[in-house]
Amino acid sequence: MSATTAEAPRTVSRGKAAQVRVQRLGAFLSSMIMPNLPAFLAWGLITSLFIAVGWTPNPILGGYGNADVIGWQGAATALAQAEDGTTFQQYVGLVGPMITYLLPLLIANAGGRVVYGDRGAVVASIAALGMIVGSAVPMFLGAMIVGPAAAWVIKKVDALWAGKIKAGFEMLVDMFAAGIVGAALAVLAFFGIAPIVSSLSRFLESVVGWLADNNLLPVMSIIVEPAKVLFLNNAIGNGVLVPLGAQQTVAEGQSLLYLVESNPGPGLGILLAFTFFGVGAAKSSAPGAAVVQFLGGIHEVYFPFVLMKPALILAAIAGGATGVATNMVLGTGLRGPAAPGSIIAVLAATPRGAFVGVILSVVLSFTVTFLIAAVILRASRKRDLETGGGDLGAAIAQTESNKGRSSAALGALAGAGAASPAGTGQAADGAVTTNDAVTTNDVTTNDAVTTNGAATPIRSIVFACDAGMGSSAMGASILRDKLKKAGRTDVTVVNTAVARLEDDVDLVITQRELTDRARRHAPSARHVSVDNFLSSPVYDDVVREVRAAGTEAAPA
C-alpha cells in the first residue's frame, strides 16, 4: 500500500479545459448552496404552512398579523401600512427574516468556510450582513460573491504577519484583525457592493421578465438540457436560477425557475423510452435507473443514455420546454429549490394551489420526451439490434468524463448494465464490460494508495466527496456495515466534504480525482483513493487491517 503511480500527461483541448473550469465554478457555487438546502426546505415548509394563503395560515408566524388586534406579546413587530392608509404594528414572523437574512448569511458563511475555514466564515458573514441591509432585494447573488471574497481578504491579511507576532499576543492580533477587516468589509459592502449587486439582480430579473413577457421562457431548455448532460447544471442551476428564483419568490410567492433544471419528467421519459423500445444492456438497465432518477432525484443516471444516442437531446429539450411552458401558462412554480430533483422534493416545495400545474408540468414534460424518444429509438431499432444496442459502458465512461470524476450512481448503473445478459454478450464478443473496467480501475487505484509515514492503528475514517452529502455518505455506510460485521464498532466512520476535512483523522477515503485536494486539508492522515464508492476492494483491505490491529492489541 505504499507504491504510487505517475499519471500520464494528457493533452486537454481548449473546449474541454473551458468545460472543466465551468464545472469547477459550478462545484464551488454548489458548495455554498448544497449544505444549506435544509434551510431552504425549512423556509419553504414554513412559508407553505403559515402565510395568508398557506395550508394553516398563522398571522404571527406568517408575518402579516396586526399585533394590536391579536395581542400576542413579545414577538418582533414593525410598522406597516394598511390599505386605508393607516399604520399598525405588524408581526415580523419567520418567512421574511429567513429569506432576507438567514439564507444569504448561510450562503456567505459556507462560501467563506470553503475559502478560509471558520475564520473566513465569520468574516464572510459580517461582510454579507453589510450588503444585505444595504439593499432592498434578497442578496443571494451578493452572498455568493461577497462571502468567498471576504474570506480571501482576511486570509491574505493574516498572511502578512504570519509567524511574526510576539508570543502571547497571537489571540489579540487575530481577534482584532478579523474584527477590523470584517467591519471594514461590511461598510464597503453596504455602500459599494450592495448597489452593484442590486443593479445586477435587477438586470437579470429584467432578462427573465423579458423572456416571460415574450413567452420565451421555454427557450431556456435549449441551453439547460444540453448543459445538464455536460454537467454544467450546477453553474446554471445553483449559480443563476436558484438566486433569481428566490427573488421571484419574495415578490410573487413562487417561481417556475426552480423547475427549469430540476423537473424529473424529461429524464423519466428518456429512461422509460429505453425500457420499452431500447435493446441490449441499455434496455435492461433503464427501469432501475428510472426509479433512481424519478424518486431519488439523481438525474445523472440518464445522461449516458443521451450520450449513446445524441439525437435524444431533442426529446429532452422538447420535454423540458413543455414543462416550463405549462408552468408559465398556468402560473405555477415552487416556493423553493427542489434538490435533489426528485418528484418527492418537487411536491414538498409546491405551494398550495399549484399542485395541479406543477404535477401537470412533470407529466407533460415526461409524455413529450417519451414520445419523441420512442420515435427516435424505433427509427434506429434495426441498426441498434445489429450493433448490440450501443455501448452503455462507454457512454457511462463519457458521462463520468464530462462530470470530471466518478459517480456512485453511475457505478451502480454500470454494474447493472454489465450484469445483464446483453452485457455478458458484449464481453463474449471481446469488448470490455463495465464491471471489468470498474474492477480494473479499482485495483489500479488500490495499488496507488498513498500513505504518510508509518501505519498507525485506524480509529477514525472519513469519506470525502465534493458536497459531502451523497456518494461519500453511501461509501461510509458500506464500510461502517463491513466493520460492524467484523466486530469493530469502535472505529468511527463519517462522511464530509473535501473542503471541510480536518487534519485529525487516521484515514481519508476519496474518489481518485479528489485525493490531492484532500491531502492538502489533512496532510497527516493516510489517504486512499477509490473509483467507485459503492464497490471497492479497498474496503476489505481496511477491514482486514483494522481487524488485525485489534487482534494484536488484544491481551493474550
VEXDREN-2710 file (C-alpha; in Angstrom, 1 decimal):
% VEXDREN-2710
k/r/px/py/pz
1/MET/0.0/0.0/0.0
2/SER/2.9/2.4/-0.4
3/ALA/3.6/2.4/-4.1
4/THR/2.5/5.4/-6.2
5/THR/1.8/5.6/-9.9
6/ALA/2.6/8.6/-12.0
7/GLU/-0.2/10.0/-14.0
8/ALA/0.5/10.1/-17.7
9/PRO/0.5/13.6/-19.2
10/ARG/-2.7/14.3/-21.1
11/THR/-3.4/16.8/-23.8
12/VAL/-6.6/18.7/-23.0
13/SER/-8.4/20.7/-25.7
14/ARG/-9.4/24.3/-25.1
15/GLY/-13.0/23.3/-25.2
16/LYS/-12.5/20.6/-22.6
17/ALA/-10.4/22.9/-20.4
18/ALA/-13.2/25.5/-20.5
19/GLN/-15.8/22.9/-19.6
20/VAL/-13.7/21.8/-16.7
21/ARG/-13.3/25.4/-15.5
22/VAL/-17.1/26.0/-15.7
23/GLN/-17.6/22.7/-13.8
24/ARG/-15.2/23.8/-11.1
25/LEU/-17.1/27.0/-10.8
26/GLY/-20.4/25.1/-10.6
27/ALA/-18.9/22.8/-7.9
28/PHE/-17.8/25.9/-5.9
29/LEU/-21.2/27.5/-6.2
30/SER/-22.8/24.2/-5.2
31/SER/-20.6/24.0/-2.1
32/MET/-22.3/27.2/-1.0
33/ILE/-25.8/26.1/-1.8
34/MET/-25.9/22.3/-1.1
35/PRO/-25.0/22.4/2.6
36/ASN/-27.8/24.9/3.2
37/LEU/-30.6/23.1/1.3
38/PRO/-32.2/22.0/4.6
39/ALA/-32.6/25.7/5.5
40/PHE/-34.2/26.3/2.1
41/LEU/-36.5/23.4/2.7
42/ALA/-37.4/24.7/6.2
43/TRP/-38.1/28.1/4.8
44/GLY/-40.3/26.6/2.1
45/LEU/-42.3/24.5/4.6
46/ILE/-42.8/27.4/7.0
47/THR/-43.9/29.6/4.0
48/SER/-46.3/26.9/2.7
49/LEU/-47.9/26.4/6.1
50/PHE/-48.1/29.9/7.7
51/ILE/-48.5/32.6/5.1
52/ALA/-52.0/34.0/4.4
53/VAL/-52.6/31.6/1.6
54/GLY/-50.8/28.7/3.2
55/TRP/-52.2/25.4/4.5
56/THR/-52.5/26.6/8.1
57/PRO/-52.4/30.4/8.0
58/ASN/-50.9/31.9/11.1
59/PRO/-50.6/35.8/11.2
60/ILE/-47.9/35.7/13.8
61/LEU/-45.6/33.2/12.2
62/GLY/-46.6/34.2/8.7
63/GLY/-45.7/37.8/9.4
64/TYR/-48.9/39.6/8.4
65/GLY/-50.9/39.9/11.6
66/ASN/-51.8/43.1/13.4
67/ALA/-50.2/43.0/16.8
68/ASP/-52.7/45.4/18.3
69/VAL/-55.6/43.2/17.3
70/ILE/-54.1/39.8/18.1
71/GLY/-52.4/40.8/21.3
72/TRP/-49.5/38.2/21.4
73/GLN/-46.8/39.9/23.4
74/GLY/-43.1/39.5/23.0
75/ALA/-42.8/38.9/19.2
76/ALA/-40.9/41.3/17.0
77/THR/-43.1/43.8/15.1
78/ALA/-42.6/46.5/12.5
79/LEU/-44.7/49.5/11.4
80/ALA/-46.8/48.6/8.4
81/GLN/-49.4/50.5/6.4
82/ALA/-53.0/49.2/5.9
83/GLU/-54.9/49.5/2.6
84/ASP/-56.8/52.5/4.0
85/GLY/-53.5/54.4/4.7
86/THR/-53.5/53.9/8.5
87/THR/-50.4/52.4/10.1
88/PHE/-50.2/49.5/12.6
89/GLN/-47.7/47.2/14.3
90/GLN/-47.3/44.1/12.2
91/TYR/-45.7/40.9/13.3
92/VAL/-42.3/40.3/11.6
93/GLY/-42.8/36.5/11.6
94/LEU/-40.5/33.9/10.3
95/VAL/-40.9/34.0/6.5
96/GLY/-39.4/37.4/5.7
97/PRO/-36.3/37.3/8.1
98/MET/-35.4/33.8/6.9
99/ILE/-35.2/34.7/3.2
100/THR/-33.8/38.2/3.8
101/TYR/-31.2/37.4/6.4
102/LEU/-30.8/33.7/7.3
103/LEU/-30.4/32.2/3.8
104/PRO/-27.9/34.8/2.4
105/LEU/-25.9/34.7/5.6
106/LEU/-25.7/30.9/5.5
107/ILE/-24.6/31.0/1.9
108/ALA/-21.9/33.6/2.6
109/ASN/-20.8/31.6/5.7
110/ALA/-20.5/28.4/3.6
111/GLY/-18.5/30.3/0.9
112/GLY/-16.2/31.8/3.5
113/ARG/-15.6/28.5/5.2
114/VAL/-14.6/26.8/1.9
115/VAL/-12.0/29.6/1.2
116/TYR/-10.6/30.0/4.8
117/GLY/-12.2/27.7/7.3
118/ASP/-14.0/29.0/10.4
119/ARG/-12.2/32.3/10.4
120/GLY/-13.2/33.0/6.8
121/ALA/-16.8/32.0/7.5
122/VAL/-17.1/34.6/10.3
123/VAL/-15.6/37.5/8.3
124/ALA/-17.8/36.5/5.3
125/SER/-20.9/36.6/7.5
126/ILE/-20.0/40.1/8.8
127/ALA/-19.4/41.5/5.3
128/ALA/-22.6/39.8/3.9
129/LEU/-24.7/41.4/6.6
130/GLY/-23.5/44.8/5.5
131/MET/-24.5/44.0/2.0
132/ILE/-27.9/42.6/3.0
133/VAL/-29.0/45.7/4.9
134/GLY/-27.6/47.9/2.2
135/SER/-30.1/46.6/-0.4
136/ALA/-33.8/46.2/-0.8
137/VAL/-33.6/42.8/-2.6
138/PRO/-32.6/39.4/-1.2
139/MET/-28.9/39.1/-1.6
140/PHE/-28.4/35.6/-2.8
141/LEU/-26.2/36.5/-5.7
142/GLY/-24.3/39.0/-3.5
143/ALA/-23.7/36.4/-0.8
144/MET/-22.1/34.1/-3.3
145/ILE/-19.8/36.9/-4.3
146/VAL/-19.0/38.7/-1.1
147/GLY/-18.7/35.6/1.1
148/PRO/-15.7/34.0/-0.6
149/ALA/-14.2/37.4/-1.4
150/ALA/-14.3/38.5/2.3
151/ALA/-12.7/35.2/3.4
152/TRP/-10.0/35.6/0.8
153/VAL/-9.2/39.1/2.1
154/ILE/-8.8/38.0/5.7
155/LYS/-6.7/35.1/4.5
156/LYS/-4.3/37.5/2.8
157/VAL/-4.3/39.9/5.8
158/ASP/-3.4/37.0/8.1
159/ALA/-0.5/36.0/5.8
160/LEU/1.0/39.5/6.2
161/TRP/2.1/38.9/9.8
162/ALA/2.0/35.1/10.0
163/GLY/4.9/33.9/12.2
164/LYS/5.9/37.5/13.1
165/ILE/3.7/38.1/16.2
166/LYS/5.3/38.1/19.6
167/ALA/4.4/35.1/21.7
168/GLY/1.4/35.7/23.9
169/PHE/-0.2/38.3/21.5
170/GLU/-1.4/35.9/18.8
171/MET/-5.1/35.8/20.0
172/LEU/-5.2/39.6/20.5
173/VAL/-3.9/40.2/17.0
174/ASP/-6.1/37.5/15.4
175/MET/-9.3/38.8/17.1
176/PHE/-8.7/42.5/16.2
177/ALA/-7.6/41.7/12.7
178/ALA/-10.8/39.7/11.9
179/GLY/-13.0/42.3/13.7
180/ILE/-11.5/45.3/11.9
181/VAL/-11.4/43.6/8.5
182/GLY/-15.0/42.3/9.0
183/ALA/-16.2/45.8/10.0
184/ALA/-14.4/47.5/7.1
185/LEU/-15.8/45.0/4.6
186/ALA/-19.3/45.3/6.0
187/VAL/-19.2/49.1/5.4
188/LEU/-17.7/48.6/1.9
189/ALA/-20.4/46.0/1.1
190/PHE/-23.1/48.4/2.4
191/PHE/-22.1/51.4/0.3
192/GLY/-20.1/49.8/-2.6
193/ILE/-21.1/46.3/-3.4
194/ALA/-24.8/46.2/-2.5
195/PRO/-25.8/48.8/-5.1
196/ILE/-23.8/47.0/-7.8
197/VAL/-25.3/43.6/-7.0
198/SER/-28.7/45.2/-6.8
199/SER/-28.3/46.5/-10.3
200/LEU/-27.0/43.1/-11.5
201/SER/-30.0/41.4/-9.9
202/ARG/-32.5/43.9/-11.5
203/PHE/-30.8/43.3/-14.9
204/LEU/-31.1/39.5/-14.6
205/GLU/-34.7/39.9/-13.4
206/SER/-35.4/42.1/-16.4
207/VAL/-34.0/39.4/-18.8
208/VAL/-36.2/36.8/-17.2
209/GLY/-39.1/39.3/-17.3
210/TRP/-38.5/40.0/-21.0
211/LEU/-38.4/36.2/-21.7
212/ALA/-41.7/35.9/-19.8
213/ASP/-43.4/38.9/-21.5
214/ASN/-42.5/37.4/-24.9
215/ASN/-43.5/33.9/-23.9
216/LEU/-39.9/32.8/-24.4
217/LEU/-39.1/31.2/-21.1
218/PRO/-39.3/27.7/-22.6
219/VAL/-36.3/28.7/-24.8
220/MET/-34.2/28.3/-21.6
221/SER/-34.5/24.5/-22.1
222/ILE/-32.3/24.8/-25.3
223/ILE/-29.5/25.8/-23.0
224/VAL/-30.3/23.9/-19.8
225/GLU/-30.9/20.4/-21.1
226/PRO/-27.6/20.1/-23.1
227/ALA/-25.8/21.7/-20.2
228/LYS/-27.1/19.1/-17.8
229/VAL/-25.6/16.3/-19.9
230/LEU/-22.3/18.1/-19.9
231/PHE/-22.6/18.6/-16.1
232/LEU/-22.8/22.3/-16.3
233/ASN/-26.1/22.2/-14.4
234/ASN/-24.6/23.3/-11.1
235/ALA/-23.3/26.5/-12.6
236/ILE/-26.7/27.3/-14.2
237/GLY/-29.0/25.9/-11.5
238/ASN/-27.3/27.0/-8.3
239/GLY/-25.4/29.9/-9.8
240/VAL/-28.3/31.7/-11.6
241/LEU/-31.7/30.0/-11.4
242/VAL/-31.8/29.4/-7.6
243/PRO/-30.8/33.0/-6.7
244/LEU/-33.2/34.5/-9.2
245/GLY/-36.0/32.1/-8.2
246/ALA/-35.6/33.2/-4.6
247/GLN/-36.0/36.8/-5.5
248/GLN/-39.1/36.0/-7.6
249/THR/-40.5/34.0/-4.6
250/VAL/-40.3/37.1/-2.4
251/ALA/-42.2/39.1/-5.0
252/GLU/-44.7/36.5/-6.2
253/GLY/-44.7/33.7/-3.6
254/GLN/-43.3/31.1/-6.1
255/SER/-41.1/30.8/-9.1
256/LEU/-41.1/28.4/-12.1
257/LEU/-37.3/28.9/-12.4
258/TYR/-36.8/26.3/-9.7
259/LEU/-38.3/23.7/-12.0
260/VAL/-36.4/24.5/-15.2
261/GLU/-33.4/22.3/-14.3
262/SER/-34.9/20.0/-11.6
263/ASN/-38.0/18.8/-13.4
264/PRO/-37.7/15.0/-13.4
265/GLY/-40.1/14.5/-16.3
266/PRO/-37.6/14.6/-19.2
267/GLY/-35.2/12.1/-17.7
268/LEU/-38.0/9.8/-16.8
269/GLY/-39.3/10.0/-20.4
270/ILE/-35.9/9.0/-21.9
271/LEU/-35.4/6.1/-19.5
272/LEU/-38.9/4.7/-20.0
273/ALA/-38.5/5.0/-23.7
274/PHE/-35.4/2.8/-23.4
275/THR/-37.3/0.4/-21.2
276/PHE/-39.9/-0.2/-23.9
277/PHE/-38.0/0.4/-27.1
278/GLY/-34.3/0.1/-26.3
279/VAL/-32.2/-3.0/-26.9
280/GLY/-29.3/-4.8/-25.1
281/ALA/-27.8/-3.6/-21.8
282/ALA/-29.4/-0.2/-22.1
283/LYS/-32.9/-1.7/-22.2
284/SER/-32.3/-3.9/-19.1
285/SER/-30.6/-1.0/-17.1
286/ALA/-33.2/1.7/-17.9
287/PRO/-36.0/0.6/-15.4
288/GLY/-33.8/0.6/-12.4
289/ALA/-32.2/3.9/-13.5
290/ALA/-35.8/5.4/-13.9
291/VAL/-36.6/4.6/-10.2
292/VAL/-33.3/6.2/-9.1
293/GLN/-33.9/9.3/-11.3
294/PHE/-37.5/9.9/-10.6
295/LEU/-37.7/9.1/-6.9
296/GLY/-34.1/9.5/-5.8
297/GLY/-33.6/12.7/-7.8
298/ILE/-30.2/11.7/-9.3
299/HIS/-30.6/12.9/-12.9
300/GLU/-27.1/12.0/-14.0
301/VAL/-28.2/8.3/-14.5
302/TYR/-30.0/9.2/-17.7
303/PHE/-27.1/11.2/-19.2
304/PRO/-25.3/8.1/-20.6
305/PHE/-28.5/7.1/-22.5
306/VAL/-28.5/10.5/-24.2
307/LEU/-24.8/10.2/-25.0
308/MET/-25.4/6.8/-26.5
309/LYS/-27.9/8.4/-28.9
310/PRO/-27.3/12.2/-29.1
311/ALA/-30.5/12.8/-31.0
312/LEU/-32.3/12.1/-27.8
313/ILE/-31.2/15.6/-26.5
314/LEU/-34.0/16.9/-28.8
315/ALA/-36.5/14.9/-26.8
316/ALA/-35.1/16.2/-23.5
317/ILE/-35.2/19.8/-24.8
318/ALA/-38.8/19.4/-26.1
319/GLY/-39.9/17.9/-22.8
320/GLY/-38.1/20.5/-20.6
321/ALA/-39.6/23.3/-22.7
322/THR/-43.1/21.7/-22.4
323/GLY/-42.7/21.7/-18.6
324/VAL/-41.6/25.3/-18.5
325/ALA/-44.5/26.4/-20.8
326/THR/-47.0/24.5/-18.7
327/ASN/-46.0/26.4/-15.5
328/MET/-45.8/29.6/-17.4
329/VAL/-49.4/29.3/-18.8
330/LEU/-50.9/28.0/-15.5
331/GLY/-48.9/30.5/-13.4
332/THR/-47.4/27.8/-11.1
333/GLY/-44.0/27.2/-9.7
334/LEU/-42.2/26.2/-6.5
335/ARG/-41.6/28.0/-3.2
336/GLY/-38.0/26.9/-3.0
337/PRO/-35.4/24.8/-4.8
338/ALA/-36.2/21.1/-5.3
339/ALA/-32.9/19.4/-4.6
340/PRO/-32.3/16.7/-5.3
341/GLY/-34.6/16.8/-8.4
342/SER/-36.9/14.0/-7.1
343/ILE/-40.6/14.1/-7.5
344/ILE/-40.8/14.0/-3.7
345/ALA/-38.7/17.1/-3.4
346/VAL/-40.7/18.8/-6.1
347/LEU/-44.0/18.1/-4.4
348/ALA/-42.6/19.2/-1.0
349/ALA/-41.7/22.6/-2.5
350/THR/-45.0/23.0/-4.2
351/PRO/-47.3/25.8/-2.7
352/ARG/-50.9/25.2/-2.0
353/GLY/-53.0/25.8/-5.1
354/ALA/-50.1/25.0/-7.5
355/PHE/-50.2/21.2/-7.3
356/VAL/-52.2/20.7/-10.5
357/GLY/-49.9/22.9/-12.6
358/VAL/-46.7/21.5/-11.2
359/ILE/-47.8/17.9/-11.5
360/LEU/-49.1/18.6/-15.0
361/SER/-45.8/20.2/-16.0
362/VAL/-43.9/17.0/-14.9
363/VAL/-46.4/14.7/-16.6
364/LEU/-46.5/16.6/-19.9
365/SER/-42.7/17.0/-20.0
366/PHE/-42.4/13.2/-19.4
367/THR/-45.0/12.5/-22.1
368/VAL/-43.5/14.7/-24.8
369/THR/-40.0/13.4/-24.0
370/PHE/-41.2/9.8/-24.0
371/LEU/-43.0/10.1/-27.4
372/ILE/-40.1/11.8/-29.2
373/ALA/-37.6/9.4/-27.7
374/ALA/-39.7/6.5/-28.7
375/VAL/-39.9/7.6/-32.3
376/ILE/-36.1/8.1/-32.4
377/LEU/-35.4/4.7/-30.8
378/ARG/-37.9/2.9/-33.1
379/ALA/-36.4/4.6/-36.1
380/SER/-32.9/3.3/-35.3
381/ARG/-34.0/-0.1/-33.8
382/LYS/-32.8/-2.2/-36.7
383/ARG/-29.4/-0.6/-36.6
384/ASP/-29.3/-0.9/-32.8
385/LEU/-30.1/-4.6/-33.0
386/GLU/-27.3/-5.2/-35.5
387/THR/-24.8/-3.4/-33.2
388/GLY/-26.0/-4.9/-30.0
389/GLY/-27.7/-1.7/-28.7
390/GLY/-24.7/0.5/-28.3
391/ASP/-22.0/0.6/-25.7
392/LEU/-23.6/1.7/-22.4
393/GLY/-20.3/1.2/-20.6
394/ALA/-18.5/3.7/-23.0
395/ALA/-21.4/6.1/-22.6
396/ILE/-21.1/5.9/-18.8
397/ALA/-17.4/6.5/-19.0
398/GLN/-18.0/9.5/-21.2
399/THR/-20.6/10.8/-18.7
400/GLU/-18.0/10.5/-15.9
401/SER/-15.5/12.2/-18.1
402/ASN/-18.0/15.1/-18.6
403/LYS/-18.6/15.2/-14.9
404/GLY/-14.9/15.3/-14.2
405/ARG/-15.0/12.5/-11.6
406/SER/-16.5/9.1/-11.0
407/SER/-20.0/8.6/-9.6
408/ALA/-21.6/6.1/-7.2
409/ALA/-24.9/6.3/-9.0
410/LEU/-23.2/5.8/-12.4
411/GLY/-21.1/3.0/-11.0
412/ALA/-24.3/1.2/-9.9
413/LEU/-25.8/1.7/-13.4
414/ALA/-22.6/0.3/-14.9
415/GLY/-22.9/-2.7/-12.7
416/ALA/-26.5/-3.3/-13.7
417/GLY/-25.7/-3.0/-17.3
418/ALA/-22.7/-5.4/-17.1
419/ALA/-24.7/-7.9/-15.1
420/SER/-27.4/-8.1/-17.8
421/PRO/-27.4/-10.8/-20.4
422/ALA/-26.7/-8.3/-23.1
423/GLY/-23.7/-7.0/-21.1
424/THR/-22.4/-10.5/-20.8
425/GLY/-22.8/-10.9/-24.6
426/GLN/-20.6/-7.9/-25.2
427/ALA/-17.9/-9.5/-23.1
428/ALA/-18.1/-12.6/-25.1
429/ASP/-17.5/-10.6/-28.2
430/GLY/-14.3/-9.4/-26.8
431/ALA/-15.4/-5.9/-25.6
432/VAL/-14.5/-4.9/-22.0
433/THR/-17.6/-5.0/-19.8
434/THR/-18.3/-2.1/-17.4
435/ASN/-17.7/-4.4/-14.4
436/ASP/-14.3/-5.4/-15.7
437/ALA/-13.4/-1.7/-16.2
438/VAL/-14.5/-0.8/-12.7
439/THR/-12.6/-3.7/-11.1
440/THR/-9.5/-2.9/-13.1
441/ASN/-9.6/0.7/-12.2
442/ASP/-10.1/0.0/-8.5
443/VAL/-7.3/-2.5/-8.4
444/THR/-5.1/0.0/-10.1
445/THR/-6.2/2.7/-7.7
446/ASN/-5.7/0.3/-4.8
447/ASP/-2.1/-0.1/-5.9
448/ALA/-1.8/3.6/-5.9
449/VAL/-2.8/4.0/-2.3
450/THR/-0.6/6.5/-0.6
451/THR/0.4/6.6/3.0
452/ASN/2.0/9.2/5.1
453/GLY/4.7/7.8/7.4
454/ALA/4.3/4.6/9.3
455/ALA/0.9/3.0/9.6
456/THR/-0.9/3.7/12.8
457/PRO/-4.0/1.9/14.2
458/ILE/-7.1/3.1/12.5
459/ARG/-9.6/4.7/14.9
460/SER/-11.3/7.2/12.6
461/ILE/-12.1/7.1/8.9
462/VAL/-13.6/9.9/6.8
463/PHE/-15.2/9.5/3.4
464/ALA/-14.9/12.8/1.5
465/CYS/-16.5/14.0/-1.7
466/ASP/-17.3/17.4/-3.3
467/ALA/-20.6/18.0/-1.4
468/GLY/-20.1/15.6/1.5
469/MET/-23.7/14.5/1.3
470/GLY/-24.2/11.9/-1.5
471/SER/-21.7/9.4/-2.7
472/SER/-19.4/9.7/0.4
473/ALA/-22.4/9.0/2.6
474/MET/-23.1/5.8/0.8
475/GLY/-19.4/4.7/0.9
476/ALA/-19.3/5.5/4.7
477/SER/-22.4/3.4/5.2
478/ILE/-21.0/0.4/3.3
479/LEU/-17.7/0.4/5.2
480/ARG/-19.4/1.0/8.5
481/ASP/-21.5/-2.1/7.9
482/LYS/-18.5/-4.1/7.0
483/LEU/-16.7/-3.1/10.2
484/LYS/-19.8/-3.9/12.2
485/LYS/-19.9/-7.4/10.8
486/ALA/-16.2/-7.7/11.7
487/GLY/-17.0/-6.7/15.3
488/ARG/-15.1/-3.4/15.1
489/THR/-17.9/-0.9/16.0
490/ASP/-15.3/1.2/17.9
491/VAL/-13.9/2.6/14.7
492/THR/-15.6/5.9/13.7
493/VAL/-16.7/6.2/10.0
494/VAL/-18.2/9.5/8.9
495/ASN/-18.6/11.5/5.6
496/THR/-17.9/15.1/4.8
497/ALA/-17.0/17.5/2.0
498/VAL/-13.3/17.7/1.0
499/ALA/-13.3/21.4/1.8
500/ARG/-14.3/20.7/5.4
501/LEU/-11.7/17.9/6.1
502/GLU/-9.8/18.3/9.3
503/ASP/-6.3/17.0/9.9
504/ASP/-7.3/14.9/12.9
505/VAL/-8.3/11.6/11.3
506/ASP/-6.4/8.4/10.7
507/LEU/-7.7/7.5/7.3
508/VAL/-9.3/9.5/4.5
509/ILE/-11.0/7.8/1.6
510/THR/-11.8/9.9/-1.5
511/GLN/-12.5/9.5/-5.2
512/ARG/-9.3/9.5/-7.1
513/GLU/-9.7/12.9/-8.6
514/LEU/-10.2/14.5/-5.1
515/THR/-7.3/12.9/-3.3
516/ASP/-4.8/15.7/-3.9
517/ARG/-7.2/18.2/-2.6
518/ALA/-8.0/16.0/0.4
519/ARG/-4.3/15.6/1.1
520/ARG/-3.9/19.4/1.4
521/HIS/-6.6/19.6/4.0
522/ALA/-5.5/16.6/6.0
523/PRO/-1.7/16.2/5.4
524/SER/-1.1/14.0/8.5
525/ALA/-3.7/11.4/7.5
526/ARG/-3.3/8.3/5.4
527/HIS/-5.2/8.7/2.1
528/VAL/-6.9/6.1/0.0
529/SER/-8.3/6.6/-3.5
530/VAL/-11.2/4.7/-5.0
531/ASP/-13.0/5.0/-8.3
532/ASN/-16.4/3.8/-7.0
533/PHE/-17.6/4.4/-3.5
534/LEU/-20.2/1.7/-3.9
535/SER/-17.9/-1.2/-4.5
536/SER/-14.2/-1.2/-3.9
537/PRO/-11.8/-3.9/-2.8
538/VAL/-10.1/-1.2/-0.7
539/TYR/-12.9/-1.6/1.9
540/ASP/-12.0/-5.2/2.5
541/ASP/-8.3/-4.3/2.9
542/VAL/-9.2/-1.7/5.5
543/VAL/-11.4/-4.1/7.4
544/ARG/-8.6/-6.7/7.4
545/GLU/-6.1/-4.1/8.7
546/VAL/-8.5/-2.9/11.4
547/ARG/-9.3/-6.5/12.5
548/ALA/-5.6/-7.5/12.6
549/ALA/-4.7/-4.4/14.7
550/GLY/-7.5/-5.4/17.1
551/THR/-6.2/-8.9/17.4
552/GLU/-2.7/-7.7/18.1
553/ALA/-3.9/-5.3/20.7
554/ALA/-6.0/-7.9/22.5
555/PRO/-4.5/-9.5/25.6
556/ALA/-3.1/-13.0/25.2
END
